[in-house]
Amino acid sequence: MTLGTATAAAATAVALAGPAAAEPARIHDIQGAAHLSPLAGRQVEGVTGVVTAVDGGGFWMQDPAPDDDPATSEAIFVFTRSRPAAAIGDAVTVAGTVTEFRPGGEATNLTTTEITSPTVTVTGPSGLPAATVIGEGGRAAPGSVIDDDADGDVEAGGSFDADTDGIDFYESLEGMRVTLNDPVAVGLRNNFGELPVLADGGAGASVRTNRGGIALRSGDPNPERVLLDDAYARTPTVDVGDRLSTVTGVMTYSFGGFKLAVQAAPTVTPGAAAPERAKGAERGELAVATFNVENLHQGSPDAKFAALAGQIVDGLRSPDILTAEEIQDDSGPANDGTVTDAATVAKLTAAIEAAGGPAYAWRSIAPVNNADGGQPGGNIRVGFLFRTDRGLEFTDRPGGDATTPVRVRKDARGPLLSASPGRLDPANEAFTNSRKPLAGEFTWRGRRLFVVANHWNSKGGDQPAYSRFQPPVQTTQPQRIAQAEVVAGFVRSVLAADRQALVVVAGDLNDFDFSTPIERLTDAGMTDLPARLPAPERYTYVFEGNSQVLDHILLSPRLAGIRPAYDVVHMNAEYADQSSDHDPSVVRLSLR
């Protein structure tokens, strides 16, 4: 839930000096075609409009007689500190100080233009101003650009291009009544009541996924997405692809994004696709999967264990190897020093067998307490679930622990690991407060297979898409680049010992198929399988309505050359009822 108001404790005022004498102004004069008001800091009077929304700290008002410039918003928030006497539909005249408030006091947030210390005169009832339609029959949202001319602070430089830049387009609608016809959900409702949609059933938006979402691509963050917000009316729980009734609300900004605060709860027409199932491995094929199971611990609900087990058995068709991410310790988020995972894993493998699956074995290395990031006390780690009933064997070689790095050695058969399982360079600062990759040595049909399970540094902390600073700084990516370089170095060591070595790098790498960290791995000779998928199928996660790749399986040259059959199995990320927020993926390898 977000509101248009800003309190002294929750926002920062941008103070600009101005003359003490009040001057008459229209709302579009105050807003201007910019991110900061040309009248900021000045006293204004005779500002007329109609109240369109009211909350506990003030009201939005909009001029029913707009100018001819769509780049200037016709609405503004009047900050009264307490619930105002004015009601929706009242015509008002306002005097006060033009102030720019930065929501939450966060430096990366844009400001909201407000009139503070107001004198409000209700002049009578009035009809509501017409809402601006985004989409067909109205204003077209930019289709691929958020900002392409600023180099830093958009409030201090760059041009204001409301027709072509998403950040300027939505700024030009700040506080105004906006209508979206036939919205389609392209993401889930989050814990803040925000729901991403496309107008007009997604007509004209690109690239749409095959299942109703919209795909994030390099150079296209999809600014046509609109976040519905529940500040004034509840937003519904949906699946991706569901359709909503027409919505009208007020365009607000908070926590790094523009949001349409709907004023009536929309109805939902189901339209989501059914969850997918992978094709099972055939005789002679080896199936390798990766799955982020989202903070699984012994105390997680039995229903979660059952759901995950069903997805592993029925959705992934019981793969031979599964790299699992976010397995917590046996006490879960209780910060009690526990690091073991035996009880958690036993409950998961028992659930898999109860769902009709095979008996899985498990290998992992317990982390140093609270050294690997994630939920405090949870000690998340990566590990290998594997089955032994189809000819696969795990090579147990002692020496691996939380702090000892695994080395690549060589014998007459080629490369082998000094310890299996073993952690990759766990003391490297690249893995500070982050999960350490785990290497395991397997044997399949007489050949050694090296699998590296990963869960790289989260993107949490990056500047948001609609940050005041453009382009947004990815503050977390340098650590992932450093992590990628460690993994790439390991891959190079294996391939230096045998160019035909069988190597799989898998897991939640927390970055996109077109990102620099993934490029580090492909530069080392690995092939990123998600990048081979058609754009409408290329995603494992949905964030704020952008379907994107975070989870990867990469193959060494020998494996990539045998026509691997790869599939992202869409069964979680698009559904409100989910066992994890990630979709798993699986590759079938014909190693005959």
ChimeraX attribute file (.defattr): number of C-alpha atoms within 10 A of each C-alpha:
attribute: neighborCount
match mode: 1-to-1
recipient: residues
	/A:1	17
	/A:2	18
	/A:3	20
	/A:4	29
	/A:5	26
	/A:6	24
	/A:7	17
	/A:8	12
	/A:9	9
	/A:10	13
	/A:11	20
	/A:12	18
	/A:13	18
	/A:14	16
	/A:15	13
	/A:16	14
	/A:17	10
	/A:18	14
	/A:19	10
	/A:20	11
	/A:21	9
	/A:22	15
	/A:23	15
	/A:24	12
	/A:25	17
	/A:26	19
	/A:27	21
	/A:28	23
	/A:29	17
	/A:30	26
	/A:31	27
	/A:32	18
	/A:33	22
	/A:34	20
	/A:35	23
	/A:36	21
	/A:37	23
	/A:38	15
	/A:39	23
	/A:40	22
	/A:41	22
	/A:42	22
	/A:43	23
	/A:44	23
	/A:45	19
	/A:46	18
	/A:47	22
	/A:48	24
	/A:49	28
	/A:50	28
	/A:51	28
	/A:52	25
	/A:53	24
	/A:54	22
	/A:55	19
	/A:56	13
	/A:57	18
	/A:58	26
	/A:59	27
	/A:60	26
	/A:61	33
	/A:62	27
	/A:63	24
	/A:64	18
	/A:65	12
	/A:66	16
	/A:67	15
	/A:68	7
	/A:69	12
	/A:70	16
	/A:71	22
	/A:72	25
	/A:73	27
	/A:74	29
	/A:75	31
	/A:76	27
	/A:77	27
	/A:78	30
	/A:79	25
	/A:80	21
	/A:81	17
	/A:82	11
	/A:83	14
	/A:84	16
	/A:85	12
	/A:86	18
	/A:87	18
	/A:88	17
	/A:89	18
	/A:90	20
	/A:91	24
	/A:92	23
	/A:93	18
	/A:94	21
	/A:95	23
	/A:96	23
	/A:97	23
	/A:98	27
	/A:99	27
	/A:100	26
	/A:101	24
	/A:102	24
	/A:103	27
	/A:104	19
	/A:105	19
	/A:106	16
	/A:107	15
	/A:108	20
	/A:109	23
	/A:110	29
	/A:111	27
	/A:112	28
	/A:113	27
	/A:114	29
	/A:115	26
	/A:116	22
	/A:117	16
	/A:118	21
	/A:119	14
	/A:120	20
	/A:121	16
	/A:122	17
	/A:123	13
	/A:124	10
	/A:125	14
	/A:126	15
	/A:127	13
	/A:128	19
	/A:129	20
	/A:130	14
	/A:131	16
	/A:132	17
	/A:133	17
	/A:134	19
	/A:135	19
	/A:136	13
	/A:137	9
	/A:138	12
	/A:139	13
	/A:140	16
	/A:141	23
	/A:142	21
	/A:143	18
	/A:144	20
	/A:145	17
	/A:146	25
	/A:147	25
	/A:148	14
	/A:149	15
	/A:150	17
	/A:151	14
	/A:152	16
	/A:153	16
	/A:154	23
	/A:155	17
	/A:156	14
	/A:157	11
	/A:158	15
	/A:159	16
	/A:160	22
	/A:161	18
	/A:162	21
	/A:163	16
	/A:164	18
	/A:165	22
	/A:166	27
	/A:167	26
	/A:168	25
	/A:169	25
	/A:170	28
	/A:171	28
	/A:172	28
	/A:173	23
	/A:174	29
	/A:175	31
	/A:176	29
	/A:177	28
	/A:178	20
	/A:179	23
	/A:180	27
	/A:181	19
	/A:182	18
	/A:183	25
	/A:184	29
	/A:185	34
	/A:186	35
	/A:187	32
	/A:188	25
	/A:189	24
	/A:190	16
	/A:191	8
	/A:192	12
	/A:193	19
	/A:194	25
	/A:195	26
	/A:196	25
	/A:197	30
	/A:198	29
	/A:199	28
	/A:200	18
	/A:201	19
	/A:202	23
	/A:203	13
	/A:204	15
	/A:205	21
	/A:206	18
	/A:207	17
	/A:208	19
	/A:209	19
	/A:210	15
	/A:211	18
	/A:212	24
	/A:213	31
	/A:214	31
	/A:215	27
	/A:216	26
	/A:217	20
	/A:218	11
	/A:219	10
	/A:220	14
	/A:221	18
	/A:222	24
	/A:223	23
	/A:224	24
	/A:225	26
	/A:226	27
	/A:227	26
	/A:228	30
	/A:229	29
	/A:230	24
	/A:231	23
	/A:232	19
	/A:233	16
	/A:234	18
	/A:235	24
	/A:236	18
	/A:237	16
	/A:238	25
	/A:239	26
	/A:240	27
	/A:241	27
	/A:242	22
	/A:243	26
	/A:244	24
	/A:245	15
	/A:246	16
	/A:247	21
	/A:248	22
	/A:249	27
	/A:250	28
	/A:251	26
	/A:252	28
	/A:253	26
	/A:254	22
	/A:255	18
	/A:256	19
	/A:257	18
	/A:258	22
	/A:259	28
	/A:260	30
	/A:261	31
	/A:262	24
	/A:263	20
	/A:264	15
	/A:265	17
	/A:266	18
	/A:267	13
	/A:268	17
	/A:269	13
	/A:270	13
	/A:271	17
	/A:272	19
	/A:273	17
	/A:274	11
	/A:275	14
	/A:276	15
	/A:277	18
	/A:278	21
	/A:279	18
	/A:280	19
	/A:281	20
	/A:282	11
	/A:283	9
	/A:284	15
	/A:285	19
	/A:286	23
	/A:287	24
	/A:288	24
	/A:289	27
	/A:290	29
	/A:291	26
	/A:292	23
	/A:293	21
	/A:294	16
	/A:295	20
	/A:296	27
	/A:297	25
	/A:298	21
	/A:299	14
	/A:300	14
	/A:301	10
	/A:302	13
	/A:303	11
	/A:304	17
	/A:305	24
	/A:306	19
	/A:307	17
	/A:308	23
	/A:309	25
	/A:310	22
	/A:311	24
	/A:312	22
	/A:313	22
	/A:314	18
	/A:315	22
	/A:316	30
	/A:317	18
	/A:318	27
	/A:319	26
	/A:320	22
	/A:321	23
	/A:322	28
	/A:323	27
	/A:324	26
	/A:325	24
	/A:326	23
	/A:327	24
	/A:328	29
	/A:329	29
	/A:330	21
	/A:331	22
	/A:332	25
	/A:333	20
	/A:334	14
	/A:335	15
	/A:336	11
	/A:337	14
	/A:338	20
	/A:339	23
	/A:340	18
	/A:341	22
	/A:342	15
	/A:343	14
	/A:344	21
	/A:345	23
	/A:346	15
	/A:347	17
	/A:348	22
	/A:349	20
	/A:350	17
	/A:351	22
	/A:352	24
	/A:353	15
	/A:354	15
	/A:355	18
	/A:356	13
	/A:357	20
	/A:358	19
	/A:359	16
	/A:360	23
	/A:361	15
	/A:362	18
	/A:363	19
	/A:364	26
	/A:365	21
	/A:366	19
	/A:367	22
	/A:368	14
	/A:369	20
	/A:370	19
	/A:371	18
	/A:372	21
	/A:373	19
	/A:374	20
	/A:375	16
	/A:376	15
	/A:377	21
	/A:378	28
	/A:379	32
	/A:380	31
	/A:381	29
	/A:382	28
	/A:383	24
	/A:384	25
	/A:385	21
	/A:386	23
	/A:387	21
	/A:388	14
	/A:389	11
	/A:390	13
	/A:391	13
	/A:392	18
	/A:393	18
	/A:394	21
	/A:395	17
	/A:396	16
	/A:397	15
	/A:398	11
	/A:399	13
	/A:400	21
	/A:401	19
	/A:402	19
	/A:403	16
	/A:404	15
	/A:405	18
	/A:406	23
	/A:407	18
	/A:408	17
	/A:409	14
	/A:410	13
	/A:411	8
	/A:412	5
	/A:413	10
	/A:414	17
	/A:415	21
	/A:416	22
	/A:417	20
	/A:418	18
	/A:419	23
	/A:420	26
	/A:421	28
	/A:422	30
	/A:423	27
	/A:424	25
	/A:425	22
	/A:426	24
	/A:427	14
	/A:428	13
	/A:429	12
	/A:430	22
	/A:431	23
	/A:432	15
	/A:433	13
	/A:434	23
	/A:435	27
	/A:436	30
	/A:437	25
	/A:438	30
	/A:439	28
	/A:440	26
	/A:441	23
	/A:442	22
	/A:443	14
	/A:444	17
	/A:445	14
	/A:446	10
	/A:447	13
	/A:448	20
	/A:449	21
	/A:450	22
	/A:451	24
	/A:452	27
	/A:453	29
	/A:454	29
	/A:455	27
	/A:456	23
	/A:457	27
	/A:458	19
	/A:459	15
	/A:460	11
	/A:461	11
	/A:462	14
	/A:463	20
	/A:464	19
	/A:465	19
	/A:466	25
	/A:467	23
	/A:468	25
	/A:469	22
	/A:470	22
	/A:471	20
	/A:472	18
	/A:473	15
	/A:474	13
	/A:475	12
	/A:476	15
	/A:477	20
	/A:478	14
	/A:479	19
	/A:480	24
	/A:481	22
	/A:482	17
	/A:483	29
	/A:484	22
	/A:485	20
	/A:486	21
	/A:487	23
	/A:488	23
	/A:489	16
	/A:490	20
	/A:491	23
	/A:492	20
	/A:493	17
	/A:494	25
	/A:495	21
	/A:496	14
	/A:497	17
	/A:498	14
	/A:499	15
	/A:500	14
	/A:501	21
	/A:502	21
	/A:503	23
	/A:504	23
	/A:505	27
	/A:506	27
	/A:507	28
	/A:508	27
	/A:509	25
	/A:510	22
	/A:511	22
	/A:512	21
	/A:513	24
	/A:514	13
	/A:515	12
	/A:516	16
	/A:517	23
	/A:518	24
	/A:519	20
	/A:520	20
	/A:521	25
	/A:522	16
	/A:523	12
	/A:524	18
	/A:525	19
	/A:526	25
	/A:527	23
	/A:528	21
	/A:529	22
	/A:530	24
	/A:531	18
	/A:532	12
	/A:533	14
	/A:534	11
	/A:535	18
	/A:536	18
	/A:537	22
	/A:538	23
	/A:539	32
	/A:540	26
	/A:541	22
	/A:542	25
	/A:543	15
	/A:544	17
	/A:545	26
	/A:546	21
	/A:547	27
	/A:548	21
	/A:549	27
	/A:550	22
	/A:551	27
	/A:552	29
	/A:553	25
	/A:554	25
	/A:555	23
	/A:556	26
	/A:557	17
	/A:558	13
	/A:559	20
	/A:560	20
	/A:561	10
	/A:562	11
	/A:563	10
	/A:564	18
	/A:565	16
	/A:566	21
	/A:567	21
	/A:568	26
	/A:569	23
	/A:570	24
	/A:571	24
	/A:572	22
	/A:573	25
	/A:574	31
	/A:575	23
	/A:576	16
	/A:577	13
	/A:578	15
	/A:579	24
	/A:580	20
	/A:581	20
	/A:582	25
	/A:583	25
	/A:584	31
	/A:585	28
	/A:586	27
	/A:587	26
	/A:588	22
	/A:589	20
	/A:590	17
	/A:591	14
	/A:592	9
